[in-house]
């Protein structure tokens, strides 16, 4: 970590400080009902590999730097788990437990079809929705990324 010790129009003096890398972070993933969510992929922005939450919704990371770290969760929404996430937190690891609780969402299922009615095998459809309690309404976004020209899509 660097600290600006002195600066003027011509020079900047920085002092380097060692950053501890012995920190631990425990994450507990919960469903909207407050019960543990198992099998959720948990990743930190300082790690390439993630871990899956165990049967108690726990995921643990060790030997982390004492710097702000972003937490990312990955899962596939389904009818059994129509969940969405609040904003992912950023924390400085210090042996604490961070609870992340999914919120109830909706699952939209369907197929992308080609003009002849056959299934489109290449492409993605993603929908994200966010409730805005300040305005009393929700906002939804639908993104379609087919491997065919957009004007040939039918839903």
N, C-alpha and C positions, 0 to 999 in steps of 0.2 A: 504494500500500500504506500502511496506517495502523499506527502504533505507539502504544500507550498510554503516555504520558509520565508522567502524574500523575493521580490521582483521589482524591476524598474523597466524603463523603456527598452533597454538592451539585453537584460539578463533575467532568467528565471532560475531560482535555486530551489531544488526539490530535495527532500530528505526521505529516504526509503525506510519503511518499518516492516519487520517480518510479520506475516499474518499467520496466526495459529491454524494448523490444519488437523487438529485432533478433535473436532467437534462432532457431535452426534445429533441426529434429528429423527424423531419418531413421528410417523404420520398415521392417523386413524381415519379411514374412509367410511362414511356412513351414508345409508340410503335416506330418502326423504322422511321415512318413518323413524329415523334414529337408530335403526339396527345396523350392525356391521355389514359392509359391502365387500364380499370376497371376490378375488379374481380380477380386480381392477388394476391396470398397468399404471404404476406410479413412477414418474421420472423427475429428476432434478435437472435444471439447465446447466449444471456443472458436471453431469454424468452422461455418458453416451448410453449406457444400459439402464433400463428400468427394472423394477421388481414388481411382482404381483402381490396385491394385498392378500393376507392369509384369511382364515375362517373368521377371525375376529376383526377383520378390516384393517389390520396393521401392516405397515411397511417401515423398515428401519434402514437408515443410512449412517455410515460411520466414516471417520477420517475426512470430514468436510472442512473447508476453509471458513473462517469467521468473517464471512462477507455475505451480503444479501444474495439469497438463492431463490429462484423461481421454482414453483412446484407445478407439474403438469400431470393430469390424469387422462388416460385413454381407455375407451370402452366402446362397445357397439350397442347403441340403444336398441331395445326390443320391446315387444308387448309386455314382457315380464318386468323389464327395467326401462320404462319410458322416462328416463332421467335427463336432466341437463345440469350444468354446473354453475355455481356462482363464480365470480371472478377468482382466478387462481391467486393465492397469496404469495407474497415474497417475504421470506424470513431470514434472519441471521441465526444459524444453528447454534444452540447452546444447551443441548440435552433436553429440550422441551418436547412436548407432544402437541402437534398441530392437528386439529380436527377439521376435516373438509366434508361438508354435508351436501349431497346432491339435492336438487329440488325437482319436484314433479314436472314432467314435460309431456309431450305428445309425440307419437311415432306416426309418420306418414309413410305408407308403403305403396308401392306401385311398380310399374315397368315402363321403361322408355321403349317406344316402338318406332320402327322405321315406317316410311310412307306406305309400304305394302302390308303393314300389320305385323311383321315379324319382329322378334325381340332385338333391341340394339345391344350388342354384346360388349361394346367399348364405350366408356363414358362414366360419369358420376353425377349423382344428384345429391345435393345436401341442403337441408333446411335447418335454420337455427331460429329460435324464438326467444324473446326476452320480455318478461313482464315489466311494465313501468308503473310502479305503484303511485308515483307522483301524479301521473295523468289518468290513471284508472283504465289503461288499455294496454294491450301487448303489441309488440312489434315483431314481425316475422320477415325473414329473408329466404329466398329460394334461389339456389345457384345450380345451373345445369351446365355440365362440361362434357358434351358428347364428342365423339371422334368423327362426327359427320356434320355437314353444314347445319347451323342452328335453324334455318328456315324449313328444314325437312322433319322437325320433331312434332310429334302429336302426343297429347296426354289424355 
